[in-house]
Amino acid sequence: MAVQVTPDAGQQTEPSLGSEARRAPLCPLCEDPKTRLVHFPANPEPFPGCPPWPAHDKFHCEACHYLWSECLSELDLTAYAHEYVQANSDIQRVPNERMADSPKLLDLLLAWTDGRRFLEWGIGYNTPYVEEVRSLGIDLWACDISAAVPYGGHVVRLPQESERLTTALFDGIFSQDVVEHFNDPVGDYRRSRAMLRPGGLLLSSTPVLEHLWNGCEPVPDHIWLWSPWHTSLCSSRSMELLAAQAGLEYVATISVPTVTGWAFVLRRPDDRDAQWDMDRKSTPETEALRRKLQDYFAERAWAGPVDS
């Protein structure tokens, strides 16, 4: 598909697939040679408050349906996160998607694990919510990389303070709109595994590639695909391969009521419990915590509990 120019906007609007000048590498997950170069053109103003997107290349594996950037180290994700948060500083003072979506993911983990200690990977600008949840009796921690985040207490800066998280194991780790930014997906998931207790769950709300691809082409203008800071996007099959390389067990791809709409459920294997049941019933104590969480955020633009 040739790159096209929109006459009225004067900018490229469609990615080009394939290239004779540059050869796509083997897929880093399945090592299949059936990969294609996808060139995404620049976008000077993707949406209000977002920095311009430079033109960039990604690769798509047709075998396991994985999309990734080859030169991830060239992207200054920390600087981008800082600029984006500063441009959206008003969001810090009003209810936002993290205020609405984070409790939904935590609610699922409470129901599934009967745990007490949880970590949100990538808290963004919503740091006050951590202490609010802790006041309900839930041992919640958070971590991030952005220089714009006010750190302290139970909000940990990565990678400088990562040892604070690896010394205590969590019952569950959750994230929204974070893992698609990983520079080292296998390595970052391995670091997540090191912070999970055996049998602990990892719940990642993230774009799922099979829902963003139209036949053999990417969906036009879709933010998840076109952003250069979305450095790797998985299908269910490629996430299964990635999880195995990171020492995790792929459990399921589920629909969740978040902005992204989908989530991968992974698990740190436990030799004592080879099987895990998503329909397990939580204890009365856990249900009491869930009701506290649901009631507390009902006034903060949260649509309500999720089905578990």
Backbone torsions as a table, in degrees:
resi	resn	phi	psi	omega
1	MET	NA	121.0	-178.1
2	ALA	-74.0	151.5	175.6
3	VAL	-68.8	133.0	-179.6
4	GLN	-111.2	154.0	177.6
5	VAL	-116.1	126.7	177.9
6	THR	-75.3	120.2	-173.4
7	PRO	-58.7	-42.9	-174.5
8	ASP	-77.2	-30.7	-178.1
9	ALA	-92.9	-21.9	179.0
10	GLY	69.4	25.3	-179.1
11	GLN	-139.1	155.4	179.7
12	GLN	-68.9	139.1	-175.2
13	THR	-127.0	-5.0	-178.3
14	GLU	-130.2	143.3	177.5
15	PRO	-77.1	154.9	176.4
16	SER	-107.3	138.2	-177.8
17	LEU	-105.9	132.4	177.2
18	GLY	87.1	153.6	179.4
19	SER	-159.8	132.4	176.3
20	GLU	-82.8	-23.7	-175.5
21	ALA	-83.1	-21.7	-176.0
22	ARG	-133.0	130.7	-176.2
23	ARG	-96.4	129.7	179.7
24	ALA	-71.0	140.4	-179.3
25	PRO	-79.2	174.0	172.8
26	LEU	-64.6	150.7	177.0
27	CYS	-64.1	130.0	-178.8
28	PRO	-71.1	-11.7	-179.4
29	LEU	-98.7	-49.4	-176.3
30	CYS	-109.3	-5.4	178.9
31	GLU	59.7	27.8	177.9
32	ASP	-84.6	140.0	179.9
33	PRO	-78.3	-9.3	-176.5
34	LYS	-80.2	69.4	177.7
35	THR	-120.1	152.2	-178.9
36	ARG	-128.4	146.7	174.0
37	LEU	-80.5	133.3	176.6
38	VAL	-121.4	117.0	179.4
39	HIS	-98.4	122.3	178.2
40	PHE	-104.7	122.0	-177.1
41	PRO	-72.4	166.5	-179.8
42	ALA	-68.8	152.9	174.5
43	ASN	-137.0	110.2	-174.0
44	PRO	-69.5	-24.7	179.8
45	GLU	-146.5	82.1	-177.6
46	PRO	-59.1	-46.5	175.1
47	PHE	-162.5	161.6	-175.2
48	PRO	-55.9	132.1	177.3
49	GLY	87.4	-5.5	-178.4
50	CYS	-99.1	135.9	175.5
51	PRO	-61.0	155.1	179.0
52	PRO	-59.0	148.2	176.0
53	TRP	-97.1	123.4	174.9
54	PRO	-76.3	159.6	172.0
55	ALA	-63.5	144.5	-176.2
56	HIS	-159.2	161.7	178.7
57	ASP	-110.8	144.7	169.6
58	LYS	-132.5	168.8	179.2
59	PHE	-123.8	143.4	-179.1
60	HIS	-122.2	125.8	176.1
61	CYS	-91.4	121.2	-179.5
62	GLU	-77.1	-17.0	-177.3
63	ALA	-80.3	-53.9	-178.3
64	CYS	-106.7	1.4	176.1
65	HIS	60.5	64.6	179.2
66	TYR	-124.7	136.1	178.6
67	LEU	-118.9	127.2	-175.6
68	TRP	-148.9	160.8	173.8
69	SER	-98.8	139.5	-177.7
70	GLU	-81.1	-40.2	-175.9
71	CYS	-105.7	66.9	-174.3
72	LEU	-65.8	-32.2	-175.4
73	SER	-66.3	-15.2	-179.9
74	GLU	-76.0	-14.1	-178.2
75	LEU	-93.3	123.6	179.2
76	ASP	-89.8	83.1	-175.2
77	LEU	-66.2	-34.8	180.0
78	THR	-62.7	-45.4	179.0
79	ALA	-64.5	-40.3	179.2
80	TYR	-62.2	-45.3	-179.4
81	ALA	-61.2	-41.3	-180.0
82	HIS	-63.7	-46.4	-178.5
83	GLU	-64.0	-40.2	-178.7
84	TYR	-66.5	-43.2	-180.0
85	VAL	-65.5	-40.8	179.1
86	GLN	-64.2	-39.8	179.9
87	ALA	-66.6	-24.1	-179.0
88	ASN	-112.9	38.2	-174.3
89	SER	-61.5	-27.0	179.8
90	ASP	-64.4	-26.1	-178.9
91	ILE	-62.7	-27.0	-177.3
92	GLN	-65.6	-18.1	-174.0
93	ARG	-106.2	0.5	-177.8
94	VAL	-132.5	160.0	174.7
95	PRO	-57.2	142.5	-176.0
96	ASN	-142.1	-177.8	-174.0
97	GLU	-64.4	-32.5	178.5
98	ARG	-70.0	-38.3	175.4
99	MET	-61.1	-35.0	-177.3
100	ALA	-82.4	-38.3	-169.5
101	ASP	-94.1	-34.4	-178.0
102	SER	-56.1	-45.9	179.0
103	PRO	-61.6	-29.2	179.2
104	LYS	-66.3	-41.4	178.7
105	LEU	-69.8	-41.6	177.1
106	LEU	-63.2	-37.6	178.0
107	ASP	-60.0	-41.5	177.5
108	LEU	-62.7	-44.4	-179.4
109	LEU	-65.8	-37.2	176.0
110	LEU	-59.1	-43.9	-178.3
111	ALA	-68.1	-34.6	-173.2
112	TRP	-87.3	-24.8	-170.9
113	THR	-112.7	-19.9	-170.4
114	ASP	54.3	29.6	-176.6
115	GLY	-91.5	177.8	-179.3
116	ARG	-129.1	-20.9	-175.9
117	ARG	-114.6	123.0	-176.1
118	PHE	-136.1	156.3	-179.8
119	LEU	-130.7	129.9	169.9
120	GLU	-98.3	122.5	-178.3
121	TRP	-92.9	106.3	-179.0
122	GLY	95.7	75.4	-175.2
123	ILE	-79.6	-19.6	-178.5
124	GLY	66.9	-138.9	-176.3
125	TYR	-95.3	6.0	-171.7
126	ASN	-99.4	45.8	-175.4
127	THR	-65.1	-33.0	-179.4
128	PRO	-59.6	-25.6	-176.1
129	TYR	-66.3	-25.2	179.7
130	VAL	-61.5	-50.3	-179.7
131	GLU	-67.3	-31.6	177.6
132	GLU	-63.1	-43.2	178.9
133	VAL	-68.8	-38.3	179.5
134	ARG	-62.7	-31.0	178.8
135	SER	-66.1	-15.3	178.5
136	LEU	-86.8	-6.0	-179.7
137	GLY	100.8	14.7	178.5
138	ILE	-107.7	126.0	-176.9
139	ASP	-81.2	81.5	-176.2
140	LEU	-100.4	135.0	172.9
141	TRP	-122.5	167.3	177.9
142	ALA	-147.5	156.8	177.2
143	CYS	-145.2	155.0	-177.8
144	ASP	-159.6	172.4	177.6
145	ILE	-115.2	-13.8	-171.1
146	SER	-71.6	137.0	176.5
147	ALA	-69.7	-14.9	-178.0
148	ALA	-83.1	-9.4	-177.9
149	VAL	-82.9	131.0	174.2
150	PRO	-77.3	110.1	-176.0
151	TYR	-90.4	162.0	179.1
152	GLY	138.1	161.8	179.9
153	GLY	63.2	-118.0	-176.7
154	HIS	-104.6	15.8	174.3
155	VAL	-108.4	114.2	-168.8
156	VAL	-106.4	135.2	178.9
157	ARG	-88.3	133.0	177.0
158	LEU	-104.5	144.9	-2.4
159	PRO	-91.0	1.2	-170.7
160	GLN	-58.3	-37.3	-174.1
161	GLU	-114.2	24.3	-173.4
162	SER	-61.3	-27.2	-179.2
163	GLU	-64.2	-22.2	177.7
164	ARG	-65.4	-24.8	-177.6
165	LEU	-94.1	-30.7	-177.1
166	THR	-79.5	-11.8	178.9
167	THR	-83.6	-13.1	179.2
168	ALA	-130.4	130.0	-178.1
169	LEU	-86.7	142.5	-178.0
170	PHE	-104.9	148.8	174.8
171	ASP	-73.8	-29.1	179.9
172	GLY	-158.3	147.0	175.2
173	ILE	-124.5	135.4	178.7
174	PHE	-135.2	156.6	179.5
175	SER	-154.5	154.2	172.6
176	GLN	-134.2	130.6	178.5
177	ASP	56.4	41.7	-177.0
178	VAL	-123.4	-50.1	-169.1
179	VAL	-66.0	-22.0	176.8
180	GLU	-71.0	-8.3	177.3
181	HIS	-98.7	-3.9	-175.7
182	PHE	-58.9	131.5	173.4
183	ASN	-77.4	-28.3	-178.6
184	ASP	-133.2	78.6	-172.4
185	PRO	-53.9	-48.7	-178.8
186	VAL	-64.8	-44.5	179.4
187	GLY	-63.9	-40.5	179.7
188	ASP	-68.1	-37.7	176.1
189	TYR	-69.1	-32.0	174.4
190	ARG	-64.6	-39.5	176.9
191	ARG	-64.9	-36.2	175.2
192	SER	-63.3	-42.6	179.8
193	ARG	-59.3	-40.0	-178.8
194	ALA	-64.0	-20.2	-179.3
195	MET	-97.0	-3.4	-179.9
196	LEU	-97.3	140.9	170.6
197	ARG	-70.9	157.4	173.5
198	PRO	-55.4	128.4	-176.4
199	GLY	88.9	-6.6	179.5
200	GLY	-69.1	157.8	-174.9
201	LEU	-110.7	148.4	174.5
202	LEU	-121.3	119.5	-176.3
203	LEU	-117.3	111.5	-176.3
204	SER	-116.0	109.4	172.5
205	SER	-82.3	115.6	-170.5
206	THR	-158.4	159.0	174.9
207	PRO	-60.6	139.0	178.3
208	VAL	-110.9	121.6	-164.0
209	LEU	-61.8	-33.1	-177.9
210	GLU	-65.5	-15.7	177.8
211	HIS	-95.8	3.4	-176.9
212	LEU	-123.1	12.3	-173.7
213	TRP	-127.1	128.2	-178.3
214	ASN	-104.3	95.6	-176.6
215	GLY	67.5	-111.2	179.3
216	CYS	-108.7	13.2	-178.1
217	GLU	-129.1	150.0	175.7
218	PRO	-70.3	150.2	177.1
219	VAL	-63.7	128.3	-176.6
220	PRO	-60.1	137.7	172.1
221	ASP	60.7	16.4	-178.0
222	HIS	-77.7	126.5	-172.8
223	ILE	-57.6	-38.1	-176.5
224	TRP	-64.8	-36.5	-178.0
225	LEU	-82.4	-39.5	-167.0
226	TRP	-84.1	-22.3	-177.9
227	SER	-66.8	130.5	177.9
228	PRO	-69.7	-15.9	-179.9
229	TRP	-89.5	-2.3	169.7
230	HIS	-92.4	90.9	-165.7
231	THR	-85.1	-17.5	176.7
232	SER	-155.5	132.0	179.0
233	LEU	-127.9	131.7	-175.0
234	CYS	-107.9	149.1	161.1
235	SER	-91.3	176.3	177.1
236	SER	-61.2	-40.1	-179.3
237	ARG	-66.3	-47.4	-178.5
238	SER	-68.8	-31.6	175.4
239	MET	-65.8	-35.5	176.7
240	GLU	-61.5	-41.3	178.5
241	LEU	-69.0	-42.7	179.7
242	LEU	-62.5	-44.8	-179.5
243	ALA	-60.1	-41.8	-179.7
244	ALA	-62.0	-40.3	178.4
245	GLN	-66.1	-27.8	-179.5
246	ALA	-90.5	2.3	-180.0
247	GLY	79.3	23.2	179.1
248	LEU	-114.0	161.7	179.2
249	GLU	-107.0	124.5	175.0
250	TYR	-74.9	127.0	-178.3
251	VAL	-102.7	-52.2	-174.5
252	ALA	-169.7	162.2	165.9
253	THR	-111.4	123.1	-173.0
254	ILE	-125.0	154.8	172.5
255	SER	-83.7	131.7	179.4
256	VAL	-130.3	148.9	-178.1
257	PRO	-82.2	60.4	178.8
258	THR	-120.5	176.6	179.3
259	VAL	-58.2	-42.4	-179.7
260	THR	-70.2	-39.7	175.7
261	GLY	94.7	-14.5	-177.2
262	TRP	-139.1	160.3	178.1
263	ALA	-152.0	147.0	171.5
264	PHE	-96.3	137.0	174.9
265	VAL	-109.4	118.5	177.5
266	LEU	-119.5	164.4	-175.6
267	ARG	-145.5	139.4	170.1
268	ARG	-79.2	121.5	-176.1
269	PRO	-57.5	147.0	178.8
270	ASP	-130.0	116.8	-176.9
271	ASP	-61.2	-25.8	-178.4
272	ARG	-80.9	-14.4	-175.4
273	ASP	-142.8	87.4	-175.0
274	ALA	-70.0	-25.0	-177.9
275	GLN	-113.6	148.7	176.3
276	TRP	-133.9	134.0	-173.2
277	ASP	-106.3	116.3	179.0
278	MET	-68.7	-17.7	-179.0
279	ASP	-95.8	11.8	-179.8
280	ARG	-60.2	150.2	-179.2
281	LYS	-94.4	135.1	179.6
282	SER	-81.1	162.9	-177.7
283	THR	-77.6	161.9	175.7
284	PRO	-57.2	-36.0	178.6
285	GLU	-64.2	-41.9	178.5
286	THR	-66.4	-40.7	178.9
287	GLU	-62.6	-34.2	177.1
288	ALA	-65.8	-40.5	176.4
289	LEU	-64.8	-39.5	178.9
290	ARG	-62.9	-40.8	179.2
291	ARG	-64.7	-39.3	176.7
292	LYS	-60.7	-45.2	-179.3
293	LEU	-62.9	-45.0	-178.9
294	GLN	-65.4	-43.0	-179.6
295	ASP	-65.8	-41.1	-175.3
296	TYR	-64.7	-40.1	-176.2
297	PHE	-93.8	0.7	178.0
298	ALA	-61.2	-30.1	179.6
299	GLU	-89.5	3.2	-176.9
300	ARG	-118.5	47.7	174.2
301	ALA	64.1	21.1	176.8
302	TRP	-91.0	131.9	-174.0
303	ALA	-74.6	-12.8	178.9
304	GLY	129.5	179.8	-177.1
305	PRO	-69.6	161.7	177.7
306	VAL	-103.0	158.4	177.5
307	ASP	-73.7	137.0	178.4
308	SER	-138.8	NA	NA
